[in-house]
Amino acid sequence: MDQDIDRVLVHERRIRDRVAELGARISRDYEGKDVTVVALLKGGVVFLSDLIRSISVPMHLDFAWASSYGDGTTSSGNVALRVMPDTSLRGRHVLLVDDILDTGRTLARVSAELRDRFGAAEVKTCVLLDKAARREVDVRADYVGFEVENVFVVGYGLDFADRYRNLPYIGVLKPHLYAN
Ligand code: PRP
């Protein structure tokens, strides 16, 4: 897999240090509150598993899975939940965790659903990567690991055609691999 990577954008060690910092901040901010971490499948799970081990306050864990649907070749920008949280979120403080904030459609839509449909009292968001140059919806994450440039990144949960999620670092995929 390493041979498909043009360059490493965020090394394993930097990810580890930053995730620990985020976990410490989250632990301070949620002191005395009962937080439910909701992770977005699939990409968010690698980040999630490291992040929650840096969170020192009591927490609950749940999952959701959102997908875009469109005309097949381009996304229509419509995002729907295809896996719902399993526990009641009514009145709860939710921290929504995902790997990357790109156009912003997923985070905006899922945050709104967790509030409006599932009754969360508060939804804050935590992403490992923020690709601000791609933003189409006015959404900001409360906790951000790294701002990244507009390049195709894989690894640490992020995929191309469902591959590369298990790379321990964030890398830029060689363009010829996704050009067609
Ligand atoms: C990716 C990523 C985010 C979303 C961000 O998920 O994991 O959830 O896209 O994009 P947006 O800001 O433009 O909405 P993807 O649909 O690739 O699913 P996956 O996590 O299962 O790979």
Backbone and ligand atoms as CSV (ligand in chain L), in Angstrom:
chain,resi,resn,atom,element,x,y,z
A,1,MET,N,N,0.823,-1.219,0.000
A,1,MET,CA,C,0.000,0.000,0.000
A,1,MET,C,C,0.847,1.254,0.000
A,2,ASP,N,N,1.985,1.202,0.731
A,2,ASP,CA,C,2.847,2.387,0.827
A,2,ASP,C,C,3.272,2.894,-0.554
A,3,GLN,N,N,3.399,1.944,-1.496
A,3,GLN,CA,C,3.874,2.353,-2.827
A,3,GLN,C,C,2.839,3.184,-3.576
A,4,ASP,N,N,1.592,3.194,-3.116
A,4,ASP,CA,C,0.541,3.989,-3.761
A,4,ASP,C,C,0.483,5.421,-3.217
A,5,ILE,N,N,1.331,5.701,-2.258
A,5,ILE,CA,C,1.278,7.005,-1.583
A,5,ILE,C,C,2.370,7.926,-2.131
A,6,ASP,N,N,1.946,9.103,-2.536
A,6,ASP,CA,C,2.841,10.120,-3.094
A,6,ASP,C,C,3.716,10.724,-1.996
A,7,ARG,N,N,3.056,11.138,-0.903
A,7,ARG,CA,C,3.798,11.683,0.238
A,7,ARG,C,C,2.934,11.538,1.490
A,8,VAL,N,N,3.603,11.515,2.606
A,8,VAL,CA,C,2.884,11.428,3.886
A,8,VAL,C,C,2.525,12.848,4.311
A,9,LEU,N,N,1.245,13.070,4.566
A,9,LEU,CA,C,0.781,14.411,4.942
A,9,LEU,C,C,0.829,14.593,6.467
A,10,VAL,N,N,0.394,13.565,7.194
A,10,VAL,CA,C,0.457,13.627,8.655
A,10,VAL,C,C,1.011,12.285,9.157
A,11,HIS,N,N,2.173,12.343,9.787
A,11,HIS,CA,C,2.827,11.133,10.276
A,11,HIS,C,C,2.096,10.571,11.496
A,12,GLU,N,N,2.319,9.267,11.691
A,12,GLU,CA,C,1.673,8.530,12.770
A,12,GLU,C,C,1.887,9.210,14.128
A,13,ARG,N,N,3.101,9.632,14.383
A,13,ARG,CA,C,3.465,10.232,15.664
A,13,ARG,C,C,2.703,11.548,15.910
A,14,ARG,N,N,2.594,12.363,14.827
A,14,ARG,CA,C,1.870,13.641,14.941
A,14,ARG,C,C,0.384,13.387,15.195
A,15,ILE,N,N,-0.146,12.352,14.540
A,15,ILE,CA,C,-1.560,12.014,14.764
A,15,ILE,C,C,-1.749,11.639,16.224
A,16,ARG,N,N,-0.853,10.800,16.730
A,16,ARG,CA,C,-0.989,10.309,18.104
A,16,ARG,C,C,-0.965,11.474,19.098
A,17,ASP,N,N,-0.017,12.387,18.912
A,17,ASP,CA,C,0.099,13.525,19.828
A,17,ASP,C,C,-1.136,14.422,19.764
A,18,ARG,N,N,-1.600,14.685,18.549
A,18,ARG,CA,C,-2.738,15.597,18.374
A,18,ARG,C,C,-4.025,14.970,18.928
A,19,VAL,N,N,-4.196,13.671,18.691
A,19,VAL,CA,C,-5.400,12.999,19.195
A,19,VAL,C,C,-5.415,13.035,20.727
A,20,ALA,N,N,-4.245,12.874,21.322
A,20,ALA,CA,C,-4.158,12.951,22.789
A,20,ALA,C,C,-4.533,14.353,23.275
A,21,GLU,N,N,-4.087,15.371,22.563
A,21,GLU,CA,C,-4.446,16.755,22.926
A,21,GLU,C,C,-5.955,16.974,22.826
A,22,LEU,N,N,-6.538,16.482,21.730
A,22,LEU,CA,C,-7.985,16.647,21.550
A,22,LEU,C,C,-8.742,15.947,22.680
A,23,GLY,N,N,-8.298,14.742,23.011
A,23,GLY,CA,C,-8.956,13.988,24.078
A,23,GLY,C,C,-8.882,14.719,25.410
A,24,ALA,N,N,-7.738,15.335,25.668
A,24,ALA,CA,C,-7.577,16.076,26.928
A,24,ALA,C,C,-8.507,17.291,26.960
A,25,ARG,N,N,-8.598,17.997,25.822
A,25,ARG,CA,C,-9.490,19.162,25.749
A,25,ARG,C,C,-10.947,18.754,25.929
A,26,ILE,N,N,-11.317,17.677,25.243
A,26,ILE,CA,C,-12.700,17.182,25.338
A,26,ILE,C,C,-13.001,16.781,26.783
A,27,SER,N,N,-12.051,16.142,27.428
A,27,SER,CA,C,-12.254,15.708,28.818
A,27,SER,C,C,-12.480,16.909,29.734
A,28,ARG,N,N,-11.732,17.995,29.502
A,28,ARG,CA,C,-11.931,19.219,30.303
A,28,ARG,C,C,-13.303,19.816,30.016
A,29,ASP,N,N,-13.659,19.901,28.729
A,29,ASP,CA,C,-14.912,20.567,28.344
A,29,ASP,C,C,-16.149,19.797,28.810
A,30,TYR,N,N,-16.025,18.474,28.914
A,30,TYR,CA,C,-17.191,17.667,29.283
A,30,TYR,C,C,-17.168,17.214,30.750
A,31,GLU,N,N,-16.299,17.792,31.511
A,31,GLU,CA,C,-16.230,17.473,32.950
A,31,GLU,C,C,-17.601,17.707,33.587
A,32,GLY,N,N,-18.129,16.705,34.248
A,32,GLY,CA,C,-19.420,16.848,34.930
A,32,GLY,C,C,-20.628,16.661,34.028
A,33,LYS,N,N,-20.411,16.551,32.720
A,33,LYS,CA,C,-21.516,16.284,31.794
A,33,LYS,C,C,-21.440,14.812,31.405
A,34,ASP,N,N,-22.572,14.249,31.009
A,34,ASP,CA,C,-22.582,12.858,30.587
A,34,ASP,C,C,-22.592,12.852,29.060
A,35,VAL,N,N,-21.439,12.605,28.454
A,35,VAL,CA,C,-21.341,12.748,26.999
A,35,VAL,C,C,-21.603,11.421,26.273
A,36,THR,N,N,-22.305,11.516,25.148
A,36,THR,CA,C,-22.445,10.363,24.261
A,36,THR,C,C,-21.661,10.655,22.993
A,37,VAL,N,N,-20.650,9.857,22.743
A,37,VAL,CA,C,-19.862,9.982,21.519
A,37,VAL,C,C,-20.572,9.178,20.435
A,38,VAL,N,N,-20.900,9.849,19.332
A,38,VAL,CA,C,-21.499,9.153,18.185
A,38,VAL,C,C,-20.501,9.234,17.039
A,39,ALA,N,N,-20.016,8.073,16.610
A,39,ALA,CA,C,-19.022,8.042,15.543
A,39,ALA,C,C,-19.683,7.711,14.224
A,40,LEU,N,N,-19.192,8.356,13.173
A,40,LEU,CA,C,-19.721,8.081,11.842
A,40,LEU,C,C,-18.907,6.969,11.166
A,41,LEU,N,N,-19.608,5.940,10.765
A,41,LEU,CA,C,-19.005,4.845,10.001
A,41,LEU,C,C,-18.808,5.314,8.563
A,42,LYS,N,N,-17.929,4.771,7.770
A,42,LYS,CA,C,-16.946,3.872,8.315
A,42,LYS,C,C,-15.685,4.635,8.713
A,43,GLY,N,N,-15.426,5.708,8.006
A,43,GLY,CA,C,-14.140,6.394,8.095
A,43,GLY,C,C,-13.747,6.846,9.486
A,44,GLY,N,N,-14.762,7.135,10.326
A,44,GLY,CA,C,-14.470,7.712,11.637
A,44,GLY,C,C,-13.956,6.738,12.682
A,45,VAL,N,N,-13.958,5.410,12.370
A,45,VAL,CA,C,-13.719,4.451,13.449
A,45,VAL,C,C,-12.266,4.386,13.950
A,46,VAL,N,N,-11.320,4.635,13.064
A,46,VAL,CA,C,-9.917,4.553,13.487
A,46,VAL,C,C,-9.608,5.723,14.432
A,47,PHE,N,N,-10.003,6.913,13.999
A,47,PHE,CA,C,-9.859,8.102,14.832
A,47,PHE,C,C,-10.599,7.912,16.154
A,48,LEU,N,N,-11.816,7.421,16.064
A,48,LEU,CA,C,-12.627,7.193,17.265
A,48,LEU,C,C,-11.906,6.328,18.283
A,49,SER,N,N,-11.334,5.224,17.811
A,49,SER,CA,C,-10.789,4.251,18.762
A,49,SER,C,C,-9.588,4.824,19.511
A,50,ASP,N,N,-8.825,5.681,18.835
A,50,ASP,CA,C,-7.724,6.345,19.550
A,50,ASP,C,C,-8.256,7.462,20.433
A,51,LEU,N,N,-9.206,8.247,19.883
A,51,LEU,CA,C,-9.710,9.414,20.613
A,51,LEU,C,C,-10.338,9.028,21.948
A,52,ILE,N,N,-11.189,8.008,21.941
A,52,ILE,CA,C,-11.910,7.719,23.189
A,52,ILE,C,C,-10.977,7.222,24.294
A,53,ARG,N,N,-9.825,6.659,23.895
A,53,ARG,CA,C,-8.873,6.227,24.923
A,53,ARG,C,C,-8.101,7.400,25.504
A,54,SER,N,N,-8.285,8.591,24.919
A,54,SER,CA,C,-7.706,9.813,25.497
A,54,SER,C,C,-8.756,10.623,26.242
A,55,ILE,N,N,-9.985,10.125,26.261
A,55,ILE,CA,C,-11.054,10.824,26.981
A,55,ILE,C,C,-11.167,10.195,28.366
A,56,SER,N,N,-11.062,11.043,29.389
A,56,SER,CA,C,-10.986,10.501,30.748
A,56,SER,C,C,-12.282,10.686,31.537
A,57,VAL,N,N,-13.303,11.298,30.928
A,57,VAL,CA,C,-14.582,11.446,31.629
A,57,VAL,C,C,-15.510,10.305,31.201
A,58,PRO,N,N,-16.519,9.977,32.042
A,58,PRO,CA,C,-17.444,8.899,31.661
A,58,PRO,C,C,-18.151,9.226,30.347
A,59,MET,N,N,-18.332,8.244,29.507
A,59,MET,CA,C,-18.989,8.485,28.212
A,59,MET,C,C,-19.748,7.249,27.745
A,60,HIS,N,N,-20.704,7.506,26.854
A,60,HIS,CA,C,-21.393,6.422,26.164
A,60,HIS,C,C,-20.924,6.443,24.713
A,61,LEU,N,N,-21.088,5.324,24.028
A,61,LEU,CA,C,-20.626,5.241,22.645
A,61,LEU,C,C,-21.737,4.724,21.740
A,62,ASP,N,N,-21.892,5.383,20.615
A,62,ASP,CA,C,-22.862,4.902,19.630
A,62,ASP,C,C,-22.338,5.191,18.223
A,63,PHE,N,N,-23.045,4.692,17.231
A,63,PHE,CA,C,-22.592,4.834,15.841
A,63,PHE,C,C,-23.729,5.276,14.935
A,64,ALA,N,N,-23.362,5.934,13.857
A,64,ALA,CA,C,-24.323,6.242,12.796
A,64,ALA,C,C,-23.573,6.101,11.480
A,65,TRP,N,N,-24.310,5.912,10.424
A,65,TRP,CA,C,-23.687,5.806,9.111
A,65,TRP,C,C,-24.522,6.604,8.135
A,66,ALA,N,N,-23.890,7.586,7.539
A,66,ALA,CA,C,-24.593,8.443,6.589
A,66,ALA,C,C,-24.096,8.140,5.191
A,67,SER,N,N,-24.969,8.241,4.212
A,67,SER,CA,C,-24.487,8.114,2.836
A,67,SER,C,C,-25.164,9.147,1.956
A,68,SER,N,N,-24.409,9.576,0.949
A,68,SER,CA,C,-24.948,10.519,-0.028
A,68,SER,C,C,-25.635,9.727,-1.118
A,69,TYR,N,N,-26.677,10.250,-1.679
A,69,TYR,CA,C,-27.265,9.577,-2.833
A,69,TYR,C,C,-27.478,10.624,-3.922
A,70,GLY,N,N,-27.199,10.193,-5.155
A,70,GLY,CA,C,-27.310,11.117,-6.276
A,70,GLY,C,C,-27.668,10.373,-7.535
A,71,ASP,N,N,-27.129,10.845,-8.663
A,71,ASP,CA,C,-27.493,10.201,-9.924
A,71,ASP,C,C,-26.522,9.089,-10.317
A,72,GLY,N,N,-25.660,8.711,-9.405
A,72,GLY,CA,C,-24.740,7.613,-9.694
A,72,GLY,C,C,-23.323,8.100,-9.919
A,73,THR,N,N,-23.155,9.136,-10.697
A,73,THR,CA,C,-21.800,9.618,-10.986
A,73,THR,C,C,-21.430,10.813,-10.113
A,74,THR,N,N,-22.376,11.689,-9.886
A,74,THR,CA,C,-22.086,12.820,-9.007
A,74,THR,C,C,-23.041,12.779,-7.826
A,75,SER,N,N,-22.555,13.227,-6.702
A,75,SER,CA,C,-23.407,13.248,-5.522
A,75,SER,C,C,-24.420,14.376,-5.654
A,76,SER,N,N,-25.638,14.096,-5.260
A,76,SER,CA,C,-26.664,15.140,-5.301
A,76,SER,C,C,-26.512,16.065,-4.103
A,77,GLY,N,N,-25.656,15.624,-3.172
A,77,GLY,CA,C,-25.510,16.420,-1.957
A,77,GLY,C,C,-26.545,16.052,-0.910
A,78,ASN,N,N,-27.445,15.127,-1.242
A,78,ASN,CA,C,-28.413,14.685,-0.238
A,78,ASN,C,C,-27.771,13.615,0.629
A,79,VAL,N,N,-27.891,13.777,1.919
A,79,VAL,CA,C,-27.266,12.843,2.848
A,79,VAL,C,C,-28.363,12.210,3.698
A,80,ALA,N,N,-28.345,10.873,3.760
A,80,ALA,CA,C,-29.345,10.186,4.575
A,80,ALA,C,C,-28.650,9.229,5.530
A,81,LEU,N,N,-29.249,9.036,6.685
A,81,LEU,CA,C,-28.709,8.067,7.643
A,81,LEU,C,C,-29.154,6.671,7.245
A,82,ARG,N,N,-28.187,5.768,7.064
A,82,ARG,CA,C,-28.597,4.392,6.787
A,82,ARG,C,C,-28.358,3.479,7.976
A,83,VAL,N,N,-27.566,3.922,8.940
A,83,VAL,CA,C,-27.508,3.245,10.235
A,83,VAL,C,C,-27.771,4.298,11.291
A,84,MET,N,N,-28.718,4.020,12.145
A,84,MET,CA,C,-29.138,4.991,13.161
A,84,MET,C,C,-28.456,4.677,14.497
A,85,PRO,N,N,-28.317,5.676,15.338
A,85,PRO,CA,C,-27.848,5.389,16.697
A,85,PRO,C,C,-28.793,4.397,17.368
A,86,ASP,N,N,-28.213,3.558,18.197
A,86,ASP,CA,C,-28.938,2.455,18.795
A,86,ASP,C,C,-29.539,2.832,20.153
A,87,THR,N,N,-28.964,3.857,20.776
A,87,THR,CA,C,-29.426,4.242,22.106
A,87,THR,C,C,-30.232,5.524,22.025
A,88,SER,N,N,-30.972,5.826,23.076
A,88,SER,CA,C,-31.744,7.067,23.089
A,88,SER,C,C,-30.800,8.253,23.305
A,89,LEU,N,N,-30.912,9.240,22.441
A,89,LEU,CA,C,-30.064,10.431,22.563
A,89,LEU,C,C,-30.862,11.602,23.135
A,90,ARG,N,N,-32.099,11.328,23.495
A,90,ARG,CA,C,-32.973,12.410,23.961
A,90,ARG,C,C,-32.359,13.122,25.181
A,91,GLY,N,N,-32.193,14.424,25.026
A,91,GLY,CA,C,-31.686,15.238,26.127
A,91,GLY,C,C,-30.199,15.089,26.390
A,92,ARG,N,N,-29.494,14.385,25.519
A,92,ARG,CA,C,-28.091,14.087,25.807
A,92,ARG,C,C,-27.136,15.067,25.135
A,93,HIS,N,N,-25.929,15.163,25.722
A,93,HIS,CA,C,-24.842,15.932,25.124
A,93,HIS,C,C,-24.112,14.990,24.180
A,94,VAL,N,N,-24.200,15.274,22.881
A,94,VAL,CA,C,-23.610,14.380,21.879
A,94,VAL,C,C,-22.351,15.009,21.296
A,95,LEU,N,N,-21.327,14.193,21.170
A,95,LEU,CA,C,-20.120,14.597,20.454
A,95,LEU,C,C,-20.033,13.714,19.208
A,96,LEU,N,N,-20.247,14.325,18.054
A,96,LEU,CA,C,-20.242,13.602,16.784
A,96,LEU,C,C,-18.810,13.574,16.245
A,97,VAL,N,N,-18.309,12.366,15.978
A,97,VAL,CA,C,-16.899,12.198,15.574
A,97,VAL,C,C,-16.816,11.672,14.137
A,98,ASP,N,N,-16.016,12.344,13.330
A,98,ASP,CA,C,-15.812,11.856,11.957
A,98,ASP,C,C,-14.357,12.067,11.549
A,99,ASP,N,N,-13.969,11.397,10.461
A,99,ASP,CA,C,-12.576,11.526,10.026
A,99,ASP,C,C,-12.307,12.839,9.323
A,100,ILE,N,N,-13.230,13.282,8.454
A,100,ILE,CA,C,-12.926,14.478,7.657
A,100,ILE,C,C,-14.161,15.341,7.409
A,101,LEU,N,N,-13.946,16.626,7.484
A,101,LEU,CA,C,-14.966,17.619,7.138
A,101,LEU,C,C,-14.575,18.153,5.772
A,102,ASP,N,N,-15.428,17.851,4.784
A,102,ASP,CA,C,-15.092,18.159,3.394
A,102,ASP,C,C,-16.072,19.230,2.895
A,103,THR,N,N,-17.100,18.848,2.151
A,103,THR,CA,C,-18.091,19.855,1.749
A,103,THR,C,C,-18.882,20.348,2.955
A,104,GLY,N,N,-18.962,19.517,3.973
A,104,GLY,CA,C,-19.706,19.867,5.184
A,104,GLY,C,C,-21.114,19.307,5.204
A,105,ARG,N,N,-21.527,18.692,4.099
A,105,ARG,CA,C,-22.913,18.218,4.024
A,105,ARG,C,C,-23.216,17.126,5.050
A,106,THR,N,N,-22.276,16.190,5.204
A,106,THR,CA,C,-22.525,15.073,6.125
A,106,THR,C,C,-22.679,15.573,7.559
A,107,LEU,N,N,-21.717,16.369,7.995
A,107,LEU,CA,C,-21.743,16.822,9.390
A,107,LEU,C,C,-22.956,17.707,9.661
A,108,ALA,N,N,-23.276,18.587,8.713
A,108,ALA,CA,C,-24.418,19.493,8.897
A,108,ALA,C,C,-25.709,18.686,8.995
A,109,ARG,N,N,-25.853,17.726,8.085
A,109,ARG,CA,C,-27.086,16.962,8.028
A,109,ARG,C,C,-27.241,16.036,9.244
A,110,VAL,N,N,-26.163,15.345,9.596
A,110,VAL,CA,C,-26.267,14.401,10.710
A,110,VAL,C,C,-26.446,15.159,12.029
A,111,SER,N,N,-25.742,16.273,12.204
A,111,SER,CA,C,-25.919,17.072,13.434
A,111,SER,C,C,-27.380,17.494,13.577
A,112,ALA,N,N,-27.959,17.983,12.466
A,112,ALA,CA,C,-29.354,18.441,12.506
A,112,ALA,C,C,-30.284,17.279,12.853
A,113,GLU,N,N,-30.016,16.103,12.278
A,113,GLU,CA,C,-30.876,14.942,12.563
A,113,GLU,C,C,-30.782,14.495,14.013
A,114,LEU,N,N,-29.552,14.516,14.558
A,114,LEU,CA,C,-29.393,14.066,15.945
A,114,LEU,C,C,-30.147,14.998,16.891
A,115,ARG,N,N,-30.181,16.272,16.524
A,115,ARG,CA,C,-30.938,17.237,17.337
A,115,ARG,C,C,-32.440,17.094,17.097
A,116,ASP,N,N,-32.835,17.211,15.813
A,116,ASP,CA,C,-34.258,17.352,15.496
A,116,ASP,C,C,-35.024,16.031,15.598
A,117,ARG,N,N,-34.399,14.952,15.139
A,117,ARG,CA,C,-35.126,13.679,15.098
A,117,ARG,C,C,-34.848,12.826,16.327
A,118,PHE,N,N,-33.618,12.909,16.839
A,118,PHE,CA,C,-33.261,12.039,17.965
A,118,PHE,C,C,-33.276,12.774,19.294
A,119,GLY,N,N,-33.510,14.079,19.250
A,119,GLY,CA,C,-33.754,14.839,20.488
A,119,GLY,C,C,-32.536,15.151,21.331
A,120,ALA,N,N,-31.331,15.110,20.719
A,120,ALA,CA,C,-30.131,15.475,21.501
A,120,ALA,C,C,-30.246,16.916,21.985
A,121,ALA,N,N,-29.799,17.145,23.208
A,121,ALA,CA,C,-29.875,18.502,23.775
A,121,ALA,C,C,-28.818,19.400,23.129
A,122,GLU,N,N,-27.700,18.788,22.777
A,122,GLU,CA,C,-26.573,19.543,22.225
A,122,GLU,C,C,-25.777,18.589,21.334
A,123,VAL,N,N,-25.334,19.096,20.188
A,123,VAL,CA,C,-24.454,18.288,19.331
A,123,VAL,C,C,-23.209,19.103,19.015
A,124,LYS,N,N,-22.071,18.639,19.499
A,124,LYS,CA,C,-20.795,19.225,19.118
A,124,LYS,C,C,-20.098,18.249,18.175
A,125,THR,N,N,-19.116,18.756,17.430
A,125,THR,CA,C,-18.503,17.926,16.398
A,125,THR,C,C,-16.990,17.905,16.537
A,126,CYS,N,N,-16.411,16.761,16.217
A,126,CYS,CA,C,-14.962,16.576,16.298
A,126,CYS,C,C,-14.495,15.834,15.049
A,127,VAL,N,N,-13.617,16.459,14.290
A,127,VAL,CA,C,-13.081,15.807,13.083
A,127,VAL,C,C,-11.572,15.785,13.152
A,128,LEU,N,N,-10.978,14.745,12.592
A,128,LEU,CA,C,-9.523,14.709,12.561
A,128,LEU,C,C,-8.994,15.709,11.537
A,129,LEU,N,N,-9.624,15.727,10.341
A,129,LEU,CA,C,-9.150,16.593,9.267
A,129,LEU,C,C,-10.218,17.586,8.841
A,130,ASP,N,N,-9.776,18.784,8.522
A,130,ASP,CA,C,-10.685,19.812,8.016
A,130,ASP,C,C,-10.124,20.314,6.691
A,131,LYS,N,N,-10.874,20.029,5.608
A,131,LYS,CA,C,-10.454,20.468,4.275
A,131,LYS,C,C,-11.335,21.661,3.896
A,132,ALA,N,N,-10.984,22.816,4.457
A,132,ALA,CA,C,-11.857,24.004,4.370
A,132,ALA,C,C,-12.073,24.475,2.928
A,133,ALA,N,N,-11.081,24.242,2.073
A,133,ALA,CA,C,-11.178,24.714,0.679
A,133,ALA,C,C,-12.356,24.079,-0.063
A,134,ARG,N,N,-12.848,22.962,0.447
A,134,ARG,CA,C,-13.918,22.235,-0.246
A,134,ARG,C,C,-15.313,22.561,0.294
A,135,ARG,N,N,-15.382,23.434,1.264
A,135,ARG,CA,C,-16.651,23.628,1.974
A,135,ARG,C,C,-17.766,24.198,1.081
A,136,GLU,N,N,-18.930,23.574,1.163
A,136,GLU,CA,C,-20.102,24.068,0.423
A,136,GLU,C,C,-21.207,24.494,1.372
A,137,VAL,N,N,-21.152,23.981,2.587
A,137,VAL,CA,C,-22.173,24.292,3.591
A,137,VAL,C,C,-21.467,25.002,4.742
A,138,ASP,N,N,-22.111,25.997,5.299
A,138,ASP,CA,C,-21.477,26.771,6.373
A,138,ASP,C,C,-21.513,25.976,7.676
A,139,VAL,N,N,-20.494,25.151,7.866
A,139,VAL,CA,C,-20.420,24.345,9.087
A,139,VAL,C,C,-18.975,24.342,9.579
A,140,ARG,N,N,-18.828,24.464,10.873
A,140,ARG,CA,C,-17.492,24.433,11.488
A,140,ARG,C,C,-17.477,23.358,12.559
A,141,ALA,N,N,-16.361,22.660,12.697
A,141,ALA,CA,C,-16.280,21.637,13.738
A,141,ALA,C,C,-15.786,22.289,15.036
A,142,ASP,N,N,-16.267,21.771,16.147
A,142,ASP,CA,C,-15.850,22.320,17.451
A,142,ASP,C,C,-14.437,21.895,17.800
A,143,TYR,N,N,-14.052,20.701,17.365
A,143,TYR,CA,C,-12.695,20.196,17.612
A,143,TYR,C,C,-12.126,19.713,16.281
A,144,VAL,N,N,-10.944,20.209,15.937
A,144,VAL,CA,C,-10.307,19.846,14.662
A,144,VAL,C,C,-8.881,19.380,14.936
A,145,GLY,N,N,-8.520,18.235,14.349
A,145,GLY,CA,C,-7.146,17.759,14.491
A,145,GLY,C,C,-6.185,18.550,13.636
A,146,PHE,N,N,-6.404,18.516,12.333
A,146,PHE,CA,C,-5.502,19.179,11.383
A,146,PHE,C,C,-6.297,19.809,10.250
A,147,GLU,N,N,-5.894,21.024,9.893
A,147,GLU,CA,C,-6.394,21.636,8.653
A,147,GLU,C,C,-5.552,21.032,7.534
A,148,VAL,N,N,-6.204,20.585,6.463
A,148,VAL,CA,C,-5.427,20.014,5.350
A,148,VAL,C,C,-5.762,20.711,4.043
A,149,GLU,N,N,-4.757,20.700,3.148
A,149,GLU,CA,C,-4.946,21.306,1.831
A,149,GLU,C,C,-5.880,20.416,1.001
A,150,ASN,N,N,-6.253,20.943,-0.158
A,150,ASN,CA,C,-7.202,20.230,-1.007
A,150,ASN,C,C,-6.510,19.179,-1.872
A,151,VAL,N,N,-6.104,18.094,-1.232
A,151,VAL,CA,C,-5.490,16.963,-1.934
A,151,VAL,C,C,-6.221,15.692,-1.516
A,152,PHE,N,N,-6.096,14.654,-2.341
A,152,PHE,CA,C,-6.816,13.406,-2.065
A,152,PHE,C,C,-6.068,12.604,-1.003
A,153,VAL,N,N,-6.643,12.529,0.180
A,153,VAL,CA,C,-5.947,11.871,1.282
A,153,VAL,C,C,-6.594,10.533,1.643
A,154,VAL,N,N,-5.748,9.607,2.047
A,154,VAL,CA,C,-6.210,8.284,2.496
A,154,VAL,C,C,-5.430,7.895,3.753
A,155,GLY,N,N,-5.932,6.869,4.403
A,155,GLY,CA,C,-5.249,6.335,5.584
A,155,GLY,C,C,-5.919,6.751,6.876
A,156,TYR,N,N,-5.602,6.042,7.939
A,156,TYR,CA,C,-6.153,6.307,9.265
A,156,TYR,C,C,-7.696,6.429,9.189
A,157,GLY,N,N,-8.294,5.488,8.462
A,157,GLY,CA,C,-9.760,5.463,8.339
A,157,GLY,C,C,-10.264,5.957,7.006
A,158,LEU,N,N,-9.504,6.830,6.366
A,158,LEU,CA,C,-9.951,7.413,5.090
A,158,LEU,C,C,-9.634,6.457,3.943
A,159,ASP,N,N,-10.582,6.341,3.013
A,159,ASP,CA,C,-10.428,5.356,1.950
A,159,ASP,C,C,-10.419,5.968,0.567
A,160,PHE,N,N,-9.959,5.160,-0.378
A,160,PHE,CA,C,-10.306,5.347,-1.784
A,160,PHE,C,C,-10.834,3.996,-2.241
A,161,ALA,N,N,-12.066,3.958,-2.726
A,161,ALA,CA,C,-12.713,2.704,-3.129
A,161,ALA,C,C,-12.611,1.654,-2.025
A,162,ASP,N,N,-12.776,2.107,-0.791
A,162,ASP,CA,C,-12.786,1.244,0.395
A,162,ASP,C,C,-11.414,0.644,0.734
A,163,ARG,N,N,-10.354,1.170,0.127
A,163,ARG,CA,C,-9.002,0.696,0.459
A,163,ARG,C,C,-8.240,1.773,1.229
A,164,TYR,N,N,-7.128,1.375,1.791
A,164,TYR,CA,C,-6.160,2.238,2.476
A,164,TYR,C,C,-6.585,2.681,3.885
A,165,ARG,N,N,-7.752,2.248,4.376
A,165,ARG,CA,C,-8.214,2.706,5.696
A,165,ARG,C,C,-7.242,2.292,6.790
A,166,ASN,N,N,-6.523,1.191,6.558
A,166,ASN,CA,C,-5.650,0.645,7.601
A,166,ASN,C,C,-4.239,1.219,7.595
A,167,LEU,N,N,-3.945,2.172,6.711
A,167,LEU,CA,C,-2.639,2.841,6.807
A,167,LEU,C,C,-2.586,3.598,8.136
A,168,PRO,N,N,-1.471,3.544,8.848
A,168,PRO,CA,C,-1.418,4.205,10.162
A,168,PRO,C,C,-1.156,5.706,10.091
A,169,TYR,N,N,-0.963,6.231,8.895
A,169,TYR,CA,C,-0.709,7.670,8.709
A,169,TYR,C,C,-1.690,8.214,7.665
A,170,ILE,N,N,-1.705,9.555,7.505
A,170,ILE,CA,C,-2.527,10.175,6.459
A,170,ILE,C,C,-1.601,10.465,5.279
A,171,GLY,N,N,-1.932,9.931,4.120
A,171,GLY,CA,C,-1.078,10.107,2.948
A,171,GLY,C,C,-1.853,10.652,1.761
A,172,VAL,N,N,-1.089,11.219,0.835
A,172,VAL,CA,C,-1.679,11.712,-0.413
A,172,VAL,C,C,-1.568,10.595,-1.441
A,173,LEU,N,N,-2.709,10.202,-1.995
A,173,LEU,CA,C,-2.719,9.101,-2.955
A,173,LEU,C,C,-2.133,9.563,-4.292
A,174,LYS,N,N,-1.357,8.689,-4.930
A,174,LYS,CA,C,-0.800,9.025,-6.246
A,174,LYS,C,C,-1.946,9.285,-7.225
A,175,PRO,N,N,-1.927,10.432,-7.896
A,175,PRO,CA,C,-3.068,10.840,-8.735
A,175,PRO,C,C,-3.449,9.826,-9.807
A,176,HIS,N,N,-2.476,9.115,-10.383
A,176,HIS,CA,C,-2.848,8.201,-11.473
A,176,HIS,C,C,-3.761,7.074,-10.978
A,177,LEU,N,N,-3.788,6.839,-9.679
A,177,LEU,CA,C,-4.613,5.756,-9.137
A,177,LEU,C,C,-6.100,6.100,-9.075
A,178,TYR,N,N,-6.412,7.388,-9.065
A,178,TYR,CA,C,-7.839,7.742,-9.044
A,178,TYR,C,C,-8.245,8.585,-10.246
A,179,ALA,N,N,-7.311,8.834,-11.166
A,179,ALA,CA,C,-7.587,9.698,-12.323
A,179,ALA,C,C,-8.711,9.145,-13.195
A,180,ASN,N,N,-8.785,7.792,-13.295
A,180,ASN,CA,C,-9.845,7.237,-14.150
A,180,ASN,C,C,-11.044,6.807,-13.332
L,1,PRP,C1,C,-16.662,10.662,3.981
L,1,PRP,C2,C,-16.129,11.052,5.349
L,1,PRP,C3,C,-17.193,11.973,5.882
L,1,PRP,C4,C,-17.771,12.602,4.638
L,1,PRP,C5,C,-17.264,14.010,4.506
L,1,PRP,O1,O,-17.523,9.589,4.143
L,1,PRP,O2,O,-15.941,9.913,6.166
L,1,PRP,O3,O,-18.209,11.267,6.575
L,1,PRP,O4,O,-17.333,11.821,3.513
L,1,PRP,O5,O,-17.721,14.583,3.322
L,1,PRP,P1,P,-18.640,15.859,3.261
L,1,PRP,O6,O,-18.135,16.882,4.237
L,1,PRP,O7,O,-18.457,16.311,1.829
L,1,PRP,O8,O,-20.050,15.448,3.528
L,1,PRP,P2,P,-17.900,8.592,2.960
L,1,PRP,O9,O,-19.234,9.001,2.379
L,1,PRP,O10,O,-16.768,8.474,2.000
L,1,PRP,O11,O,-18.168,7.232,3.719
L,1,PRP,P3,P,-17.167,6.331,4.581
L,1,PRP,O12,O,-16.853,7.086,5.840
L,1,PRP,O13,O,-17.969,5.106,4.843
L,1,PRP,O14,O,-15.924,6.086,3.743
